[in-house]
C-alpha cells in the first residue's frame, strides 16, 4: 500500500473551506449563467444604488471626518506597536507599496478614460467646453482623492492598531475585540474573515481580469499580437501570475517591496515625460486651478446626492456611488496590506501619509493625463479621443499617439500595467493567505501557489464565459454591509484609543517617595559628573541589582513570585513579576549612551569630559512607557521607584474598563 506524505498546512478550516466553497459557487454561477447572474445581481445593485446611496455618502463622509479628527487629536502620537517600536520599511518603500496596492491598475486604466468620459458625457453636453473640462477634472479628483483613501485608511489603521498595539492576529476579526472580546475567536470571527477573504478574492479577480484585457489591447495596438483572443489572454495571465507567485513566495520584504519601488519610479518617469512633452503650461495651470476648484467644492461634493437634479442621477449612481462601493469592497484587501507594512508608524504619521500623499499624487497624475487628453482632443484630435471614451482599453494607447515616441512610451505603459498587475496579484495572494491562516507567521509555499493558481484559473474562466461583470456586481453589493462594518471598526477603535490614552496618562499614587535631601553632597557630585560605560555597568551590577534582590526577597516573603533577568551588551537588569492573564510587570535599568555637544566638552567651568559620549542608567518598563535616568537614585530610592510603578500597575489591572488593553495576549513576545 502506497502511503502519501501528509500535506502540512496552516489553513484555518473554519475560514478557508467555507470561503472556497462560496468563491467557486459564485464563479461557476457567473460563468455558466453569465447573463442571468449579471441581471439578477445588477437588479440588487441598482436597488441599493438608487434607494440606499445616502448610506454610502454618509459613511464615506464620516470616514473622512473621523480620520482628520484622529490626526489632530491627542491620539495622533500613539504608535502602531509598542511605544519604542520603529517602522520596518523606509518611508519611500512604505509609500510605494501602499500606493501600488491601493490604486494599481486602475490608475492606468482610468487616468485618461475617466476625465474623457466626464468631458464627453451627454448629461454635461450643453455646458461650455471649458466648464466641461473643469468638471471632468473636479469629479476625477473627487473620486480618486481623500474620500477613497479615507476608506482604506480606516480599515488599515484599525487593523494596524489592534495587531501591533494589542498583539492580536492581523485579521478583520481583531478589530471587533473591544466589542466582542474573546468571541472573535469563534464562529462570529470566522464569519468576518470569510467575508473579507471572499471580498478580497472577487475584487482582485475582476480587477486582474480587466487588467489583462487592457494589456492585450496595448499589445494589439503595438502589433505584437494580432487580436484580443482568449488564447492571448491565457498566455498573459499564465506569465504574469507566475511572476506574481514568485514575488509572493519571496515575501513582502523582497518581491513586493522591490516591484513597488520599481513601479513608482517608472510611473514618475512616464508622468514627467507626458508633462514635459505635452502641453506643459496648460497642465501646470489646470492642475493649480483644479486644486483650488476641489477645495472650494469639497463639502458640496461630499454631501451631494443630486436629489434636486434628476437628470444627473444616473451619472451619480454609475460614477460616485459606484466608486464609493468599489473602494469599500476593496478595503479589506488594501487595508490588510497597508496594515502589514505600517508597523511602528504613529497614528498621525499613518493618517497624514495615507490621506495626503497618494491623494496629491493621484491629482497630479490625473491632471497630467486627463487634461492632456482633453487638450489634444480639442486642438489636434478633432474629437477623436472623445469618441473613444467608451473604449478605455484602447484609449490610453490612442492618446499616446499624440506624443513623441508613441511606440516606446506604449511599451513603458504596458510594462507599468504589468508591474501593477503583478504587485496587485502578489500582495493579494499574500493577504488572502494571511486571512485564511489567521495570520500564521510561516506558511508552506504551496499555499501561496494555490491562491495564485486559483486567481489565474477563475479569472480566465470568467473572462472566457463573460462573467466578470456579474462578479463585479457581486463585489459592489458586498460594499453595503461592509460600510456598516467599517463604522463598527470606528466605534471599536475609539473605545480602545480612549483606554490606551488613559493607561499611559495615569499618574502615580500620592504615596510616591520624593528625595529628602539626604546625602546631598554625593548627589551634587553625581549631577556634575559624566559617566563612562564601566561606571554605569558597575552602578547597575551593584546598586540596581542589590535593590532588585532585596525587593525579590520581600515579594517572595509575601508569596508573590518574581525573577531577576540579566543581559549583556548593553548591560541591563530587570525585575519581572509574571501573570497568566494580564501582561507581566517589568521594571528594568539599562546602560544607555547619549552624545555630548562639542561646546560642552571645551567648557572650562564643567568637569573634564574625555569623549563626546556619556553613559547613564536608564529605567524602562514592560509596557514601553517613556523611561528616565536613574543615576541619582540611591538603593532605597530605586526600591521606592519600583514600588510606585508596581502600585500604579495594580491599580490599572484591577479596573474592569482596562481589561481589554491589558489582557489581550500581551505577554506574547513581539518581533
DOPAGU-855942 format. One record per residue (C-alpha): x, y, z. Coordinates in steps of 0.05 Angstrom, whole numbers, plus 32768, in hexadecimal, padded with zeros to 4 digits. Layout:
REM DOPAGU-855942
XYZ ...
REM end
This chain:
REM DOPAGU-855942
800080008000 801C80437FEC 801E80778024 801A80BF800E 803E80F28039 800F811D8061 800981638044 801D81978078 7FEE81D3807A 7FE0821080A4 7F9A821B8087 7F63822880BA 7F2C81F880A4 7EF5822380C1 7F09825C8093 7F28823B8056 7EF682048045 7EB6822F8046 7EDB82668020 7EF282377FE9 7EAD82187FE2 7E8C825C7FDC 7EC182777FAC 7EBC823A7F7E 7E6F823A7F81 7E6982847F6E 7E9E827D7F37 7E7B82417F18 7E3882647F1C 7E5582A27EFB 7E7782797EC5 7E3F82477EB5 7E0782797EB8 7E2B82BB7EAB 7DEF82E47E92 7DBE82C87EC5 7DEE82D37EFF 7E0383177EE6 7DBA832E7EDE 7DA783147F23 7DE383347F45 7DDA83747F1E 7D9383787F37 7DAB83737F7F 7DE383A47F72 7DB383D57F50 7D8383D27F8B 7DBB83E17FBB 7DD984197F91 7D95843B7F86 7D7584327FCB 7DB1842D7FFA 7DE4845A7FD9 7DE084898015 7DFE8452803F 7E3E84558015 7E3E84A18016 7E3884A58061 7E68846B806F 7EA084878044 7E9684CC8061 7E9A84B180A8 7EDA848C8096 7EFB84CC807E 7EE584F480BC 7EFB84BD80EC 7F4184B780CE 7F4C850280CD 7F3685058116 7F6684CE812A 7FA084EF8104 7F9A852F812D 7F848510816F 7FAD84FA81AB 7FA984B3818F 7FD584C68154 801584B7817B 8001846F818A 802E843F8166 80168402813E 803D83D28169 806483D981AA 8076842081BE 80BE841481AA 80B183EE8169 80CF84078128 80B4840380E0 80C983C580BA 80CE83E78077 80EC8428805E 80BA84608050 80C3845A8005 80B9840E8004 807D84148032 805A84488007 806C84227FC7 804C83E17FE1 800D84007FFD 800484287FBD 800E83EC7F90 7FDC83C37FB9 7FAA83FB7FC0 7FA284127F78 7FCA83E37F4C 7FB083D47F06 7F7584047F0F 7FA384407F0C 7FBA842B7EC6 7F7584157EB1 7F4F84547EC4 7F83848C7EC1 7F6E849E7E7A 7F2B847A7E76 7F0784997EB2 7F1584E37EA3 7F0384D77E5A 7EC284B47E6D 7EAD84ED7E9B 7EC2851F7E66 7E9A84FD7E2E 7E5E84E67E57 7E1D84FC7E37 7E0285137E7B 7E34854C7E7B 7E3485577E2F 7E0D85997E34 7E4585B87E5E 7E7D85E07E3E 7EBA85B47E2F 7EE385DB7E63 7EB085CA7E9A 7EAE85827E82 7EFA857E7E87 7EFA859C7ECD 7EC3856E7EE5 7EE685317EC7 7F2385417EF0 7EFA85527F2E 7ED285117F2F 7F1184E87F20 7F3485097F5B 7EF784FB7F86 7EF384B17F75 7F3E84A47F7C 7F4D84D37FB6 7F4884D78001 7F0684B28005 7F2184737FE3 7F5F84728010 7F368480804E 7F12843D8042 7F548419803D 7F7084418077 7F39842D80A9 7F4183E3809B 7F8D83E58098 7F92840E80D9 7F6283E180FF 7F8883A280E9 7FCC83C080F8 7FB783D9813C 7F9983998156 7FCE836C8136 800B8392814F 7FF183B7818C 7FC5838081A9 7FEF8347818A 7FB28327816B 7FB483028128 7FB7832E80EA 7F6F831E80D9 7F2D834480D1 7F10831F810C 7F44833F8139 7F258384812C 7EE8836D8153 7F0E835A8192 7EF6839481BD 7EAE838481AA 7EAF833881A8 7EEB832681D4 7EFD82DD81CE 7EC182CD81A2 7EEC82E38167 7F0E829F816C 7ECD827A815E 7E9B82738125 7E8C82BD8123 7ED682CD8118 7ED9829880E1 7E9D82B780BE 7EC082FB80BD 7EFF82DC809F 7ED782B4806C 7EB782F58055 7EFB83168050 7F1A82DC802A 7EE182D77FF7 7EDE83227FED 7F2A83257FE2 7F2982EB7FB1 7EEF83077F88 7F0D834D7F86 7F5183357F6F 7F3483057F3C 7F0A83397F19 7F41836E7F1A 7F75833D7EFF 7F4383267ECA 7F39836D7EB1 7F8483797EB6 7F92833E7E88 7F63835B7E54 7F87839E7E56 7FCC837D7E50 7FB283547E15 7F9683937DF5 7FD983B77DFD 7FFE837D7DDE 7FCD837C7DA4 7FD783C77D9A 802283BB7D95 801683817D64 803683507D94 7FF783257D93 7FC583217D5B 7F8483237D83 7F6483247DC8 7F5B82D97DC9 7F5282AB7E05 7F9282857DF3 7FB982C67DFB 7F9782D37E3D 7FAA828E7E56 7FF3829B7E45 7FF282E07E66 7FD182C67EA6 7FFF82897EA9 803F82B37EA4 802882EB7ED3 800A82BE7F09 804A82947F09 807282D37F16 804082E77F4C 804682A47F6F 809382A87F6E 808E82EF7F8B 805C82D97FC0 8087829D7FD4 80C382CC7FDB 809A82F4800E 808A833D801A 80D28350802B 80EC83387FE8 80BA832D7FB0 8082835E7FBF 80B183957FD9 80E083907F9D 80A883917F69 808583CA7F8B 80C483F47F8C 80D183E57F42 808983F67F32 8087843A7F54 80C8844E7F32 80AC84387EEE 806B845E7EFB 8091849E7F0C 80BA84987ECC 807B848F7EA2 805A84C97EC6 809484F87EB9 809784E37E70 804D84F67E64 805485357E8E 8092854F7E6A 8081853A7E23 803785477E27 8014858B7E30 803F859C7E6D 802785E27E7B 7FDE85CD7E74 7FE985927EA2 800B85BA7ED9 7FD585EF7ED6 7F9B85BD7ED5 7FB885967F0F 7FBE85D57F39 7F7785EA7F28 7F5E85A37F33 7F7985A27F7A 7F5685E37F8A 7F1685CA7F6A 7F19858A7F92 7F2485AF7FD4 7EEC85E17FC5 7EBA85A97FB4 7ED285767FE7 7E9685788016 7E6385817FDF 7E7E85437FBB 7E84851C7FFC 7E3B8523800F 7E1B85277FCA 7DE784F27FB9 7DCF85157F79 7D88850D7F92 7D7485517F76 7D9285437F32 7D7185047F19 7D9285067ED5 7DD684FA7EF5 7DBE84C27F23 7DD284897EF3 7E1784A77EEC 7E1B84AE7F38 7E0984657F43 7E39844C7F0D 7E7484767F24 7E7584917F6A 7E4C845B7F8D 7E6E84247F64 7EB284407F78 7EA084427FC2 7E8783FB7FBE 7EC583E57F97 7EF684047FC9 7ECF83E78004 7ECE83A27FE4 7F1983A67FD9 7F2883C0801F 7F30837B8042 7F6883698012 7F8983AD800E 7F8083BA8059 7F9F8378806B 7FDB8384803F 7FE583CC8057 7FE083B3809F 8015837D8090 804883B1807C 803783E880AE 805183CD80F0 807684028118 8055844080FA 802F84708126 7FE5847B8119 7FF284C28102 802984AC80D3 7FFE847380B8 7FC1849F80AA 7FEA84D9808D 800E84AB805D 7FD284808049 7FA284BB803F 7FCF84F18022 800984D57FFA 7FE484A27FCE 7FAC84D47FC4 7FDD850A7FAE 800084DA7F7E 7FBD84C47F62 7FAA850D7F55 7FEB851A7F31 7FE584D97F08 7F9C84E47EF5 7FA9852D7EE3 7FE4851D7EB7 7FC484E37E91 7F7B84F87E92 7F8785417E81 7FB9852F7E4C 7F8685027E2B 7F5185397E2D 7F83856C7E11 7F97853D7DD8 7F4E852D7DCA 7F3F85777DC3 7F7C858E7D9D 7F9785527D75 7F6A85157D77 7F2B853B7D62 7EFF85127D91 7F1E84CE7D81 7F3084C07DC9 7EEB84D47DE2 7ECD84A17DB3 7EF9846C7DD2 7EE3847B7E19 7EB9843C7E1C 7EF584117E0B 7F25841C7E45 7F4E83DF7E34 7F6984017DF6 7F61844B7E09 7FA384517E2F 7FCB84377DF3 7FA684637DC1 7FB4849E7DED 7FFF848E7DED 800084947DA1 7FFB84E07DA8 803D84E17DD0 808484D67DB6 809F848E7DB2 805A846D7DBA 807384267DAF 80A9842C7DE5 807A844E7E17 804484197E09 807683E37E1B 808584087E5C 803A840E7E6B 803183C37E5F 806C83B57E8D 804E83E07EC4 800A83BE7EBC 802D837B7EC0 8052838F7F00 801183AB7F1D 7FF083697F0B 802783427F2E 8029836E7F6C 7FDD836A7F72 7FDE831F7F69 8018830F7F97 8001833D7FCF 7FBA831F7FC5 7FD682D97FCA 7FFC82EC8009 7FBE830B8029 7F9082D18017 7FC0829E8035 7FC682CA8073 7F7A82CB807C 7F738280806E 7FA9826E80A1 7F9582A180D7 7FD782C580CA 8005828980D3 804D82A280D6 8068826B80A8 803E82458075 8050820F8043 8061822B7FFF 802E81FE7FDC 7FF682287FFC 801082677FD9 801382407F98 7FCC82287FA3 7FAF826E7FAA 7FD582867F6D 7FBC824B7F43 7F7582557F5B 7F77829E7F48 7F92828E7F03 7F6282557EF4 7F2382777F0D 7F3282BB7EEC 7F3E82987EA9 7F00826E7EB3 7ED782AD7EBD 7EF982D27E84 7EE8829A7E54 7EA082937E6C 7E9382DE7E71 7E8582DA7EBC 7EB483117ED5 7E7E83467ED6 7E51831A7F00 7E8A830E7F31 7E9783597F32 7E4F83667F45 7E5583327F7C 7E9183577F97 7E6D839A7F96 7E31837D7FBB 7E5E83657FF4 7E7383AE7FFF 7E3183C08021 7E388390805D 7E83839E8061 7E7783E98066 7E5083DA80A6 7E8983AD80BD 7EBB83E580B3 7E90841380DE 7E9383DD8115 7EDF83DE810B 7EDE8428811C 7EB5841D815B 7EE483E58170 7F22840D8161 7F08844A8188 7EFA841F81C5 7F3F840081C2 7F63844281B7 7F40846181F3 7F5884298221 7F9D842A8202 7FA68475820E 7F8B84718256 7FBB84378264 7FF984608252 7FDF84A08270 7FD3847F82B4 7FF784A582EB 801B84858326 7FFE847E836B 800984B6839E 8032848483C6 806C848E8396 80AC849983BE 80D184D983AB 811A84E883BA 812285038400 8164852783F5 818E84F3841A 81D384E783FD 81D0852883D6 821B852D83CE 821F84EA83AB 81E384FE8380 8207853E836A 824485158354 821784E8832B 81F38523830A 8233854382F0 8256850382DC 825584E18298 82588495829D 827C84648271 82608420825E 828383F98294 826B842882CB 8222841E82B6 822C83D382AF 824683D282F7 820B83FD830E 81DA83CA82F0 8200838E830A 820583A78351 81D183DB8364 819983C78334 81A2837C833A 81A6837F8386 816583A98388 81438375835B 815C833B8386 8140835B83C5 80FE836783A3 80FC831F8389 8107830483CF 80CE832F83EA 809F831E83B1 80AE82D483BC 80A082DA8406 805B82F583F3 805182B983C5 805A82E18385 808982BD8356 80BC82EA8334 80FB82DF830B 8136830A82F9 814E830B82B0 8194831F829D 81AE83308257 81F083488239 8202837681FF 81E683A48217 81E583948261 819F8392827D 817B837382B8 812F836D82C2 80FF835482F6 80C3832F82DA 8082831782F9 805F82E482CC 801482E182C1 7FEC82AF8298 7FB382DD8285 7FCD83248285 800F833D826A 804B83348296 8065836A82C3 80AC837D82B0 80DB83B382CB 812183B382AE 815F83DE82AC 818B83E0826E 81CE83FF825D 81C084338228 81EB84698207 81E084AE81EC 820B84E081C6 8228851D81E7 822D855F81C1 8272857681AB 826B85B981CF 825F85968211 829E856C8209 82C685AC8204 82A285CF823D 82D385E18275 829F85E782AC 828A859D82A6 82AF855E82B9 82DD85418284 82BA8517824F 82E884E8822A 82B784D381F3 827B84F081D0 825084B981EC 823784AE8233 821484718251 81DA846E8282 81AC843A82A2 8168843D8281 8128842282A1 80F883FF8272 80B583DB827B 8091839E825F 805B83C8823E 808F83F28219 807D8434823B 80B1846B8238 80EA845D8269 811C848A828B 8162849282A8 816A847282EE 81B4848082FA 81A384AF8335 817A847A8359 819284588398 8183840E83A3 8146841E83CD 812D8452839B 8132841D8364 810883EE838F 80D68426839A 80D484358350 80C583EC833F 808E83EA8373 806C84298359 8069840B8313 805083C98330 801A83EE8357 800484118317 800483CE82F3 7FD783AD8327 7FA683E88326 7FA083E382DA 7F96839782D5 7F608398830B 7F3583C882E2 7F0583A282B5 7F0683D7827E 7F5083C88272 7F44837D8268 7F49837B821D 7F8983A5821A 7FB0837C824D 7F9783358240 7F9B832B81F4 7FD682FC81EF 800583338203 803683028222 804482E481DE 808782FA81C3 8087832B818A 80B983308151 
REM end
